Amino acid sequence: MIIEVKVKTSSIESKIEKIGSNYLVSLKNKPHNNKANIELIDIISSYFNIPKSSVNIIHGLKGKKKLIEVKKE
């Protein structure tokens, strides 16, 4: 499954919200040294209750809008 995610960094708390068919993810980390992307993978894997290895960022590695591949087994 491929989902569209909009990322908001430097937030007070980490959370994920579903808005229509897209997701809004608030992250505590700043986009420095890939820390925000690592936190994003952590949040998505816990939200869908899957291992981190089943979550891949396929587009938008350095942007706020990302396409994420979620492999549900």
C-alpha positions in Angstrom: 0.0 0.0 0.0 1.3 3.5 -0.8 0.2 6.5 1.3 0.7 10.2 0.9 2.2 11.9 4.0 2.7 15.6 4.8 5.3 16.1 7.5 5.4 18.9 10.0 8.7 19.0 11.9 9.8 20.6 15.2 6.4 19.9 16.8 5.7 19.7 20.5 4.5 16.1 20.3 4.8 13.3 17.7 1.4 12.3 16.2 -0.2 11.0 13.1 -3.6 12.1 11.8 -5.6 10.8 8.8 -7.1 13.5 6.7 -9.2 12.0 3.9 -6.9 9.6 2.1 -3.7 11.4 3.2 -1.9 11.6 6.5 -0.5 14.5 8.5 2.4 13.5 10.7 3.8 15.9 13.3 7.4 15.1 14.4 9.5 16.4 17.3 12.8 16.2 15.4 14.2 18.7 12.9 15.1 17.5 9.4 18.8 17.4 10.3 21.0 14.2 9.8 17.9 12.3 8.7 16.4 12.3 12.2 13.0 13.4 11.1 12.8 10.6 8.5 13.8 8.0 11.1 11.2 9.3 13.5 8.6 9.2 10.6 9.3 5.5 10.0 9.0 4.8 13.7 5.6 6.5 13.9 4.2 4.9 10.8 5.4 1.4 11.8 3.7 1.7 15.2 0.5 3.2 13.7 0.1 0.3 11.3 1.6 -2.2 13.8 4.2 -3.5 11.4 8.0 -3.7 11.6 10.1 -0.7 10.6 11.6 -2.7 7.8 8.2 -2.8 6.1 8.1 1.0 5.8 10.0 2.7 2.9 10.1 6.4 1.8 9.8 6.1 -2.0 9.5 9.8 -2.9 10.2 13.1 -1.1 13.1 12.1 1.1 14.1 15.8 1.6 10.6 17.4 1.2 7.5 17.8 3.4 5.3 15.8 1.1 6.3 12.1 0.9 5.1 8.9 -0.7 5.5 6.0 1.8 5.3 2.3 0.9 3.7 0.3 3.7 4.1 -3.5 3.3 1.4 -5.3 5.3 2.0 -9.0 5.5 
